[in-house]
């Protein structure tokens, strides 16, 4: 759970709070001076055992709360929390490096990944938006966020292995997070790869950026224990530890897909049991509470804390 301010510049008005407190006590002092012209309140206090002129601490407390509520409201206070639900958008991130042509999946890893990704679209609602990013040595945005799933399927069908060498997980995460910035729902990335990040932005920097932007990352490691070969070359080893770090650091889940069935299951579990970052805008609530307390303050000023001229 985390509280975020969409317009933090307005928080500078909190510096006025000490002035509010000082002004309150100065006004009490001025009122006391005026009152002493008409009565000896110290003598009355000795007789009755009660302080006739108070510092109105209760009124000051209400004014401070009102001030804080209004400042927080205009600052766009938002509560982010983790929960299960369907109110989120996704970016499907697919490894398109040459190792994805290994045939330990039928017909190969890349085609199996594409088929499972398309099956994922059948598991989510039409109100969810989906984007597509592919990566190898660099990352490419193949599809912006959309709820046109036919378009998404078309894009996935046309994903091809890249000629660019290497695996750049950091750039893939950054590009995917940027795609989700326009979403006002929970933000989730499903990252599928069969290798390990070996160039580009350090993973921890990409993870930190995802956390700042309130994005959950689910990771899927694809590949059998035996692995395979492509054009006589041995494939890279899956970096399971890094994938667990990515998902664990962003409150996502890690899935190891050793066959087509477990690959399909991974996508289904993410679709149905996604724990994502949800947000609740508290600005209106704080503003309404502030106005209610303003009304209460007005009533108190004209009753209990009324100043007699």
DOTORTI-639202 format. One record per residue: residue number from 0; residue in one letter; chain; x, y, z of N, C-alpha, C in turn. Coordinates in steps of 0.2 Angstrom, whole numbers, plus 5000, padded with zeros to 4 digits. Layout:
ATOM resi resn chain  n.X  n.Y  n.Z ca.X ca.Y ca.Z  c.X  c.Y  c.Z
ATOM  NUM    a     A    X    Y    Z    X    Y    Z    X    Y    Z
...
END
This chain:
ATOM resi resn chain  n.X  n.Y  n.Z ca.X ca.Y ca.Z  c.X  c.Y  c.Z
ATOM    0    x     A 5004 4994 5000 5000 5000 5000 5004 5006 5000
ATOM    1    x     A 5003 5011 4996 5007 5017 4995 5003 5023 4993
ATOM    2    x     A 5004 5029 4996 5001 5035 4995 5005 5039 4990
ATOM    3    x     A 5002 5041 4984 5006 5045 4979 5002 5052 4978
ATOM    4    x     A 5006 5057 4977 5003 5063 4975 5004 5065 4968
ATOM    5    x     A 4999 5066 4964 4999 5067 4957 5002 5074 4955
ATOM    6    x     A 5001 5079 4960 5003 5086 4959 5007 5088 4965
ATOM    7    x     A 5013 5085 4967 5016 5086 4973 5018 5093 4974
ATOM    8    x     A 5018 5098 4969 5020 5105 4969 5016 5108 4975
ATOM    9    x     A 5010 5106 4975 5005 5110 4980 5006 5108 4987
ATOM   10    x     A 5011 5103 4988 5012 5101 4995 5017 5107 4998
ATOM   11    x     A 5019 5111 4994 5023 5117 4997 5019 5121 5001
ATOM   12    x     A 5012 5121 5000 5008 5125 5004 5008 5123 5011
ATOM   13    x     A 5010 5117 5013 5011 5114 5020 5015 5119 5024
ATOM   14    x     A 5019 5122 5021 5024 5127 5025 5020 5133 5028
ATOM   15    x     A 5014 5133 5026 5009 5139 5029 5007 5136 5035
ATOM   16    x     A 5007 5130 5037 5004 5127 5043 5006 5130 5049
ATOM   17    x     A 5013 5131 5050 5015 5135 5056 5012 5142 5057
ATOM   18    x     A 5011 5145 5051 5008 5152 5051 5001 5152 5054
ATOM   19    x     A 4998 5146 5052 4991 5145 5054 4991 5144 5061
ATOM   20    x     A 4995 5141 5064 4995 5139 5071 4997 5146 5075
ATOM   21    x     A 5002 5149 5073 5004 5156 5076 4998 5161 5076
ATOM   22    x     A 4995 5161 5070 4990 5166 5069 4984 5164 5074
ATOM   23    x     A 4983 5158 5075 4977 5156 5080 4979 5158 5087
ATOM   24    x     A 4985 5157 5089 4986 5159 5096 4987 5167 5097
ATOM   25    x     A 4989 5170 5092 4989 5178 5092 4982 5180 5092
ATOM   26    x     A 4977 5177 5089 4971 5180 5089 4967 5178 5096
ATOM   27    x     A 4969 5173 5099 4967 5172 5106 4970 5177 5111
ATOM   28    x     A 4976 5179 5110 4979 5184 5114 4976 5191 5113
ATOM   29    x     A 4974 5192 5107 4971 5199 5105 4964 5199 5108
ATOM   30    x     A 4960 5193 5108 4953 5193 5110 4954 5193 5118
ATOM   31    x     A 4959 5190 5121 4959 5191 5128 4960 5198 5131
ATOM   32    x     A 4964 5201 5127 4966 5208 5129 4959 5212 5129
ATOM   33    x     A 4955 5211 5124 4949 5215 5123 4944 5213 5129
ATOM   34    x     A 4944 5207 5130 4939 5204 5135 4941 5207 5142
ATOM   35    x     A 4948 5208 5144 4950 5210 5150 4947 5217 5152
ATOM   36    x     A 4945 5221 5147 4943 5228 5147 4936 5227 5151
ATOM   37    x     A 4932 5222 5150 4926 5221 5153 4925 5217 5159
ATOM   38    x     A 4930 5213 5160 4929 5208 5166 4936 5206 5168
ATOM   39    x     A 4936 5204 5175 4942 5201 5178 4941 5193 5177
ATOM   40    x     A 4943 5190 5172 4942 5183 5170 4947 5179 5175
ATOM   41    x     A 4952 5182 5177 4956 5178 5182 4953 5176 5189
ATOM   42    x     A 4949 5182 5191 4946 5181 5197 4940 5176 5196
ATOM   43    x     A 4937 5177 5191 4931 5172 5189 4934 5165 5189
ATOM   44    x     A 4939 5164 5186 4942 5157 5186 4944 5154 5193
ATOM   45    x     A 4946 5159 5197 4948 5156 5204 4942 5154 5208
ATOM   46    x     A 4936 5158 5207 4930 5157 5210 4926 5150 5207
ATOM   47    x     A 4926 5150 5201 4923 5144 5198 4927 5138 5197
ATOM   48    x     A 4934 5139 5197 4938 5133 5196 4939 5131 5189
ATOM   49    x     A 4936 5136 5184 4936 5134 5177 4939 5140 5173
ATOM   50    x     A 4943 5138 5168 4946 5144 5164 4941 5146 5159
ATOM   51    x     A 4940 5153 5160 4934 5156 5156 4937 5157 5149
ATOM   52    x     A 4943 5159 5148 4946 5160 5141 4950 5154 5140
ATOM   53    x     A 4948 5150 5135 4953 5145 5133 4957 5146 5127
ATOM   54    x     A 4961 5141 5125 4965 5142 5119 4962 5139 5113
ATOM   55    x     A 4956 5137 5114 4952 5134 5108 4956 5129 5104
ATOM   56    x     A 4959 5124 5108 4963 5119 5105 4959 5115 5100
ATOM   57    x     A 4953 5113 5102 4949 5109 5098 4948 5112 5091
ATOM   58    x     A 4946 5119 5091 4945 5122 5085 4951 5123 5081
ATOM   59    x     A 4957 5124 5084 4963 5124 5081 4965 5117 5077
ATOM   60    x     A 4963 5111 5081 4964 5105 5078 4960 5104 5072
ATOM   61    x     A 4954 5106 5072 4949 5105 5066 4952 5109 5060
ATOM   62    x     A 4954 5115 5062 4957 5120 5056 4963 5117 5053
ATOM   63    x     A 4967 5113 5057 4973 5110 5054 4971 5104 5050
ATOM   64    x     A 4966 5100 5052 4964 5095 5048 4961 5097 5041
ATOM   65    x     A 4957 5103 5042 4954 5105 5036 4959 5108 5031
ATOM   66    x     A 4964 5111 5034 4970 5114 5029 4973 5108 5026
ATOM   67    x     A 4975 5102 5030 4978 5097 5027 4974 5093 5022
ATOM   68    x     A 4968 5092 5023 4963 5089 5018 4963 5093 5012
ATOM   69    x     A 4962 5099 5012 4962 5103 5006 4968 5103 5002
ATOM   70    x     A 4974 5104 5005 4981 5103 5002 4982 5096 4999
ATOM   71    x     A 4980 5091 5002 4981 5084 5000 4976 5083 4994
ATOM   72    x     A 4970 5086 4994 4965 5085 4989 4968 5088 4982
ATOM   73    x     A 4970 5095 4983 4972 5098 4977 4979 5095 4974
ATOM   74    x     A 4983 5092 4979 4989 5088 4977 4988 5082 4973
ATOM   75    x     A 4981 5080 4972 4980 5074 4969 4982 5067 4973
ATOM   76    x     A 4980 5067 4979 4982 5061 4983 4978 5055 4981
ATOM   77    x     A 4982 5050 4980 4980 5043 4977 4983 5038 4981
ATOM   78    x     A 4978 5033 4983 4981 5027 4986 4982 5021 4981
ATOM   79    x     A 4988 5018 4981 4989 5013 4977 4990 5006 4982
ATOM   80    x     A 4986 5001 4980 4987 4995 4984 4986 4989 4979
ATOM   81    x     A 4988 4983 4982 4989 4977 4978 4982 4973 4980
ATOM   82    x     A 4979 4970 4975 4973 4966 4975 4972 4962 4969
ATOM   83    x     A 4967 4958 4970 4965 4953 4964 4959 4957 4961
ATOM   84    x     A 4959 4957 4954 4954 4960 4951 4955 4959 4943
ATOM   85    x     A 4950 4962 4940 4950 4962 4933 4951 4969 4930
ATOM   86    x     A 4952 4974 4934 4953 4981 4932 4960 4983 4931
ATOM   87    x     A 4963 4980 4926 4970 4981 4924 4971 4980 4917
ATOM   88    x     A 4977 4983 4914 4979 4983 4907 4985 4979 4907
ATOM   89    x     A 4987 4976 4901 4993 4972 4900 4997 4974 4895
ATOM   90    x     A 5004 4972 4895 5008 4972 4890 5011 4966 4889
ATOM   91    x     A 5011 4962 4884 5013 4956 4882 5020 4957 4879
ATOM   92    x     A 5026 4955 4883 5032 4955 4881 5035 4949 4879
ATOM   93    x     A 5037 4948 4872 5039 4942 4870 5047 4942 4867
ATOM   94    x     A 5050 4937 4870 5057 4937 4868 5058 4935 4860
ATOM   95    x     A 5061 4939 4856 5062 4937 4849 5069 4936 4847
ATOM   96    x     A 5073 4934 4852 5080 4932 4850 5080 4925 4846
ATOM   97    x     A 5086 4924 4843 5087 4918 4839 5086 4912 4843
ATOM   98    x     A 5087 4912 4849 5087 4906 4853 5079 4903 4854
ATOM   99    x     A 5075 4908 4852 5068 4906 4853 5066 4901 4847
ATOM  100    x     A 5070 4900 4842 5069 4895 4837 5070 4888 4838
ATOM  101    x     A 5073 4887 4844 5074 4880 4847 5068 4876 4847
ATOM  102    x     A 5069 4870 4845 5063 4865 4844 5061 4861 4849
ATOM  103    x     A 5063 4863 4856 5061 4858 4861 5054 4860 4863
ATOM  104    x     A 5051 4865 4860 5043 4865 4860 5041 4864 4852
ATOM  105    x     A 5035 4863 4851 5033 4861 4844 5029 4867 4842
ATOM  106    x     A 5030 4870 4836 5036 4868 4832 5043 4871 4834
ATOM  107    x     A 5042 4876 4838 5048 4879 4841 5046 4884 4847
ATOM  108    x     A 5050 4887 4851 5048 4891 4856 5044 4897 4854
ATOM  109    x     A 5046 4900 4849 5043 4907 4847 5036 4906 4845
ATOM  110    x     A 5034 4900 4842 5028 4899 4839 5023 4897 4845
ATOM  111    x     A 5026 4893 4850 5023 4891 4856 5021 4897 4860
ATOM  112    x     A 5026 4901 4861 5024 4907 4865 5019 4912 4861
ATOM  113    x     A 5019 4912 4855 5014 4916 4851 5007 4913 4852
ATOM  114    x     A 5007 4907 4852 5000 4903 4852 4997 4904 4860
ATOM  115    x     A 5002 4904 4865 4999 4904 4871 4997 4912 4873
ATOM  116    x     A 5001 4916 4870 4999 4923 4871 4993 4925 4868
ATOM  117    x     A 4991 4922 4862 4985 4923 4859 4979 4920 4863
ATOM  118    x     A 4981 4914 4866 4976 4911 4871 4974 4915 4877
ATOM  119    x     A 4979 4919 4879 4978 4923 4885 4973 4928 4884
ATOM  120    x     A 4972 4931 4877 4967 4936 4876 4960 4933 4877
ATOM  121    x     A 4959 4926 4877 4953 4923 4878 4951 4923 4885
ATOM  122    x     A 4956 4924 4889 4955 4923 4897 4953 4930 4900
ATOM  123    x     A 4954 4936 4896 4953 4942 4900 4947 4945 4896
ATOM  124    x     A 4944 4951 4900 4938 4954 4897 4940 4959 4892
ATOM  125    x     A 4934 4961 4888 4935 4966 4883 4936 4973 4885
ATOM  126    x     A 4936 4974 4892 4937 4981 4894 4945 4982 4896
ATOM  127    x     A 4948 4976 4895 4956 4977 4897 4959 4978 4890
ATOM  128    x     A 4964 4983 4891 4968 4984 4885 4975 4980 4885
ATOM  129    x     A 4977 4979 4879 4983 4975 4879 4988 4978 4874
ATOM  130    x     A 4994 4978 4875 5000 4980 4871 5005 4975 4870
ATOM  131    x     A 5009 4975 4865 5014 4970 4863 5021 4973 4862
ATOM  132    x     A 5026 4970 4865 5033 4972 4864 5037 4966 4863
ATOM  133    x     A 5041 4967 4858 5046 4961 4857 5053 4964 4858
ATOM  134    x     A 5058 4959 4860 5064 4961 4861 5069 4956 4860
ATOM  135    x     A 5075 4958 4858 5081 4954 4858 5087 4958 4860
ATOM  136    x     A 5091 4960 4856 5097 4965 4858 5094 4972 4859
ATOM  137    x     A 5088 4973 4856 5084 4980 4858 5077 4978 4858
ATOM  138    x     A 5073 4983 4860 5066 4981 4861 5062 4986 4856
ATOM  139    x     A 5056 4983 4854 5052 4986 4849 5044 4986 4852
ATOM  140    x     A 5041 4992 4851 5034 4992 4853 5030 4990 4846
ATOM  141    x     A 5027 4984 4847 5024 4981 4841 5016 4983 4841
ATOM  142    x     A 5014 4985 4847 5007 4987 4847 5005 4991 4853
ATOM  143    x     A 5002 4997 4852 5000 5001 4858 4995 4998 4861
ATOM  144    x     A 4993 5001 4867 4987 4998 4871 4981 4998 4867
ATOM  145    x     A 4977 4993 4867 4971 4993 4863 4966 4987 4866
ATOM  146    x     A 4960 4988 4865 4955 4983 4867 4953 4979 4861
ATOM  147    x     A 4956 4981 4855 4954 4977 4849 4959 4971 4848
ATOM  148    x     A 4956 4965 4851 4960 4959 4852 4962 4956 4845
ATOM  149    x     A 4957 4957 4840 4959 4955 4834 4965 4958 4831
ATOM  150    x     A 4966 4964 4832 4972 4968 4830 4978 4965 4834
ATOM  151    x     A 4977 4964 4840 4983 4961 4844 4985 4954 4842
ATOM  152    x     A 4980 4950 4840 4981 4943 4838 4985 4944 4831
ATOM  153    x     A 4983 4948 4827 4987 4949 4820 4994 4951 4822
ATOM  154    x     A 4995 4956 4826 5002 4958 4828 5006 4952 4831
ATOM  155    x     A 5003 4948 4835 5007 4943 4838 5008 4937 4833
ATOM  156    x     A 5004 4936 4828 5005 4931 4823 5011 4933 4818
ATOM  157    x     A 5012 4940 4818 5017 4942 4813 5024 4944 4817
ATOM  158    x     A 5024 4942 4823 5031 4942 4827 5036 4937 4824
ATOM  159    x     A 5041 4940 4822 5047 4936 4820 5053 4937 4824
ATOM  160    x     A 5057 4931 4823 5064 4932 4827 5068 4937 4824
ATOM  161    x     A 5071 4941 4828 5075 4947 4826 5082 4944 4824
ATOM  162    x     A 5086 4948 4820 5092 4947 4818 5097 4950 4823
ATOM  163    x     A 5095 4954 4827 5099 4958 4832 5101 4953 4838
ATOM  164    x     A 5107 4952 4839 5110 4948 4844 5109 4950 4851
ATOM  165    x     A 5109 4946 4856 5108 4948 4863 5101 4948 4866
ATOM  166    x     A 5101 4949 4872 5094 4949 4876 5094 4955 4880
ATOM  167    x     A 5090 4960 4879 5090 4966 4883 5083 4967 4887
ATOM  168    x     A 5083 4964 4892 5077 4964 4897 5076 4971 4899
ATOM  169    x     A 5081 4974 4901 5080 4981 4904 5076 4986 4899
ATOM  170    x     A 5078 4986 4893 5075 4990 4888 5068 4988 4887
ATOM  171    x     A 5067 4981 4887 5060 4978 4886 5055 4981 4892
ATOM  172    x     A 5058 4981 4898 5054 4983 4903 5052 4990 4903
ATOM  173    x     A 5057 4994 4901 5056 5001 4901 5051 5003 4896
ATOM  174    x     A 5052 5000 4890 5047 5002 4884 5040 4999 4886
ATOM  175    x     A 5039 4994 4890 5033 4991 4892 5030 4996 4897
ATOM  176    x     A 5033 4998 4902 5031 5002 4907 5028 5009 4904
ATOM  177    x     A 5032 5011 4899 5030 5018 4896 5023 5017 4892
ATOM  178    x     A 5022 5011 4889 5016 5009 4886 5010 5010 4891
ATOM  179    x     A 5011 5008 4897 5006 5008 4902 5005 5014 4905
ATOM  180    x     A 5009 5019 4904 5008 5026 4908 5001 5029 4906
ATOM  181    x     A 4998 5027 4900 4992 5030 4898 4986 5027 4902
ATOM  182    x     A 4987 5021 4905 4982 5017 4908 4980 5020 4915
ATOM  183    x     A 4973 5021 4916 4971 5023 4923 4969 5017 4927
ATOM  184    x     A 4970 5011 4925 4969 5005 4928 4975 5002 4931
ATOM  185    x     A 4974 4996 4934 4980 4992 4936 4985 4991 4930
ATOM  186    x     A 4991 4991 4931 4996 4990 4926 5000 4984 4927
ATOM  187    x     A 5000 4979 4922 5004 4973 4922 5007 4971 4916
ATOM  188    x     A 5013 4969 4917 5017 4966 4911 5018 4959 4912
ATOM  189    x     A 5018 4955 4906 5019 4948 4906 5025 4947 4902
ATOM  190    x     A 5031 4946 4905 5037 4945 4901 5039 4938 4900
ATOM  191    x     A 5040 4936 4894 5042 4929 4892 5049 4929 4889
ATOM  192    x     A 5053 4925 4892 5060 4924 4889 5063 4917 4890
ATOM  193    x     A 5068 4916 4886 5071 4909 4887 5079 4910 4888
ATOM  194    x     A 5081 4916 4889 5088 4918 4890 5089 4922 4896
ATOM  195    x     A 5095 4925 4896 5097 4930 4902 5099 4937 4899
ATOM  196    x     A 5097 4942 4903 5099 4949 4900 5107 4949 4900
ATOM  197    x     A 5109 4951 4894 5117 4952 4893 5119 4958 4890
ATOM  198    x     A 5115 4963 4890 5117 4969 4887 5111 4975 4889
ATOM  199    x     A 5113 4981 4888 5108 4986 4889 5108 4989 4896
ATOM  200    x     A 5102 4992 4898 5101 4994 4904 5101 4989 4910
ATOM  201    x     A 5104 4991 4916 5104 4986 4921 5097 4984 4923
ATOM  202    x     A 5096 4978 4925 5089 4976 4927 5087 4979 4933
ATOM  203    x     A 5091 4981 4938 5088 4984 4944 5086 4991 4943
ATOM  204    x     A 5089 4994 4938 5086 5001 4936 5079 5001 4933
ATOM  205    x     A 5079 4996 4928 5072 4995 4925 5067 4993 4930
ATOM  206    x     A 5069 4988 4935 5064 4986 4940 5062 4992 4945
ATOM  207    x     A 5067 4997 4946 5065 5003 4950 5060 5007 4946
ATOM  208    x     A 5061 5008 4940 5057 5012 4936 5050 5009 4936
ATOM  209    x     A 5049 5002 4935 5043 4999 4935 5039 5001 4942
ATOM  210    x     A 5043 5000 4947 5040 5001 4954 5038 5009 4955
ATOM  211    x     A 5042 5013 4952 5040 5020 4953 5033 5022 4949
ATOM  212    x     A 5032 5018 4943 5026 5019 4939 5021 5014 4941
ATOM  213    x     A 5021 5011 4947 5016 5006 4949 5014 5001 4944
ATOM  214    x     A 5019 4997 4942 5018 4992 4937 5020 4985 4940
ATOM  215    x     A 5016 4980 4939 5017 4974 4941 5020 4970 4935
ATOM  216    x     A 5025 4966 4936 5028 4962 4931 5028 4954 4933
ATOM  217    x     A 5025 4951 4929 5024 4943 4929 5029 4941 4924
ATOM  218    x     A 5033 4936 4926 5039 4933 4922 5037 4926 4920
ATOM  219    x     A 5039 4924 4914 5038 4917 4912 5045 4915 4909
ATOM  220    x     A 5048 4910 4911 5054 4907 4909 5052 4901 4904
ATOM  221    x     A 5054 4901 4898 5052 4896 4893 5058 4891 4891
ATOM  222    x     A 5057 4885 4891 5063 4880 4889 5063 4874 4893
ATOM  223    x     A 5064 4868 4890 5065 4862 4894 5071 4861 4897
ATOM  224    x     A 5072 4857 4902 5078 4856 4905 5084 4853 4900
ATOM  225    x     A 5082 4849 4895 5087 4847 4891 5089 4853 4886
ATOM  226    x     A 5085 4858 4885 5086 4863 4880 5086 4860 4873
ATOM  227    x     A 5090 4864 4869 5090 4862 4862 5096 4865 4858
ATOM  228    x     A 5096 4864 4852 5101 4868 4848 5097 4871 4842
ATOM  229    x     A 5101 4876 4839 5098 4879 4833 5104 4881 4829
ATOM  230    x     A 5104 4878 4823 5110 4879 4818 5116 4877 4822
ATOM  231    x     A 5116 4872 4825 5122 4869 4829 5124 4873 4835
ATOM  232    x     A 5121 4878 4837 5123 4882 4843 5119 4880 4849
ATOM  233    x     A 5122 4880 4854 5119 4878 4861 5115 4884 4863
ATOM  234    x     A 5109 4884 4865 5105 4890 4868 5108 4892 4874
ATOM  235    x     A 5106 4899 4876 5108 4901 4882 5104 4898 4888
ATOM  236    x     A 5107 4898 4894 5104 4895 4900 5099 4901 4902
ATOM  237    x     A 5093 4898 4904 5088 4902 4907 5090 4905 4914
ATOM  238    x     A 5090 4912 4914 5092 4915 4921 5086 4916 4925
ATOM  239    x     A 5084 4910 4929 5078 4910 4933 5079 4914 4939
ATOM  240    x     A 5085 4915 4941 5085 4920 4947 5083 4927 4946
ATOM  241    x     A 5086 4929 4940 5084 4936 4938 5076 4937 4937
ATOM  242    x     A 5073 4932 4934 5066 4932 4932 5062 4932 4939
ATOM  243    x     A 5065 4928 4944 5061 4928 4950 5062 4935 4954
ATOM  244    x     A 5068 4938 4953 5069 4945 4956 5065 4950 4953
ATOM  245    x     A 5064 4950 4946 5060 4955 4943 5053 4954 4945
ATOM  246    x     A 5050 4948 4945 5043 4947 4948 5042 4949 4955
ATOM  247    x     A 5047 4946 4959 5046 4947 4966 5047 4954 4968
ATOM  248    x     A 5051 4958 4965 5052 4965 4967 5046 4969 4965
ATOM  249    x     A 5042 4967 4960 5036 4971 4958 5030 4968 4960
ATOM  250    x     A 5030 4963 4965 5024 4960 4967 5020 4956 4962
ATOM  251    x     A 5024 4953 4957 5022 4949 4952 5023 4942 4953
ATOM  252    x     A 5022 4937 4948 5023 4930 4949 5028 4927 4944
ATOM  253    x     A 5031 4922 4946 5036 4919 4941 5033 4912 4939
ATOM  254    x     A 5034 4910 4933 5031 4904 4930 5037 4901 4926
ATOM  255    x     A 5038 4894 4927 5043 4891 4923 5039 4886 4919
ATOM  256    x     A 5040 4887 4912 5036 4884 4907 5041 4879 4904
ATOM  257    x     A 5040 4872 4905 5045 4867 4903 5041 4863 4897
ATOM  258    x     A 5035 4865 4896 5031 4861 4890 5025 4866 4888
ATOM  259    x     A 5022 4864 4883 5016 4868 4881 5011 4869 4886
ATOM  260    x     A 5009 4863 4889 5004 4864 4894 5006 4868 4900
ATOM  261    x     A 5012 4868 4902 5013 4873 4908 5014 4880 4906
ATOM  262    x     A 5015 4881 4899 5016 4888 4896 5008 4891 4896
ATOM  263    x     A 5004 4887 4894 4997 4889 4893 4994 4890 4900
ATOM  264    x     A 4996 4886 4905 4994 4887 4912 4996 4893 4915
ATOM  265    x     A 5002 4895 4913 5005 4901 4916 5001 4907 4914
ATOM  266    x     A 4999 4908 4908 4995 4913 4906 4988 4913 4909
ATOM  267    x     A 4986 4907 4910 4979 4907 4913 4979 4909 4920
ATOM  268    x     A 4984 4907 4923 4985 4909 4930 4985 4916 4931
ATOM  269    x     A 4989 4919 4927 4990 4926 4927 4984 4930 4926
ATOM  270    x     A 4980 4928 4921 4974 4931 4919 4969 4930 4924
ATOM  271    x     A 4968 4925 4928 4963 4924 4933 4965 4926 4940
ATOM  272    x     A 4971 4926 4941 4974 4927 4948 4979 4933 4949
ATOM  273    x     A 4978 4937 4944 4983 4943 4944 4982 4947 4950
ATOM  274    x     A 4988 4948 4954 4988 4953 4959 4992 4959 4957
ATOM  275    x     A 4988 4964 4956 4991 4970 4953 4990 4976 4957
ATOM  276    x     A 4993 4981 4955 4993 4988 4958 4986 4991 4956
ATOM  277    x     A 4982 4992 4961 4976 4996 4960 4976 5003 4963
ATOM  278    x     A 4972 5007 4961 4973 5014 4964 4966 5017 4965
ATOM  279    x     A 4966 5021 4970 4959 5024 4972 4961 5032 4973
ATOM  280    x     A 4958 5036 4969 4959 5043 4970 4955 5046 4976
ATOM  281    x     A 4959 5048 4981 4956 5051 4987 4954 5058 4987
ATOM  282    x     A 4956 5062 4981 4955 5069 4981 4948 5071 4982
ATOM  283    x     A 4943 5068 4979 4936 5071 4980 4934 5069 4987
ATOM  284    x     A 4936 5063 4990 4934 5061 4997 4937 5066 5002
ATOM  285    x     A 4943 5068 5001 4946 5072 5006 4943 5079 5005
ATOM  286    x     A 4941 5081 4999 4938 5088 4998 4931 5088 5002
ATOM  287    x     A 4927 5083 5001 4921 5083 5004 4921 5083 5012
ATOM  288    x     A 4926 5079 5015 4927 5079 5022 4929 5086 5024
ATOM  289    x     A 4934 5089 5020 4936 5096 5022 4930 5101 5022
ATOM  290    x     A 4926 5100 5017 4920 5105 5017 4915 5103 5023
ATOM  291    x     A 4915 5097 5025 4910 5095 5031 4913 5098 5037
ATOM  292    x     A 4920 5098 5038 4923 5100 5044 4923 5108 5044
ATOM  293    x     A 4923 5111 5038 4922 5118 5038 4915 5120 5041
ATOM  294    x     A 4910 5116 5039 4903 5118 5041 4903 5117 5049
ATOM  295    x     A 4907 5111 5051 4907 5110 5059 4911 5116 5062
ATOM  296    x     A 4916 5118 5059 4920 5124 5062 4915 5130 5062
ATOM  297    x     A 4911 5131 5057 4907 5137 5057 4901 5137 5063
ATOM  298    x     A 4899 5131 5064 4894 5129 5069 4897 5131 5076
ATOM  299    x     A 4903 5128 5077 4907 5129 5083 4908 5136 5085
ATOM  300    x     A 4911 5140 5080 4912 5147 5080 4906 5151 5082
ATOM  301    x     A 4900 5149 5080 4894 5152 5082 4890 5150 5088
ATOM  302    x     A 4893 5145 5091 4890 5142 5097 4895 5141 5103
ATOM  303    x     A 4899 5136 5103 4903 5135 5109 4909 5140 5109
ATOM  304    x     A 4912 5141 5103 4918 5146 5103 4916 5153 5101
ATOM  305    x     A 4910 5154 5102 4907 5161 5099 4911 5167 5103
ATOM  306    x     A 4913 5172 5100 4916 5178 5103 4911 5183 5104
ATOM  307    x     A 4909 5185 5110 4904 5191 5111 4908 5197 5110
ATOM  308    x     A 4905 5202 5106 4908 5208 5105 4908 5212 5111
END
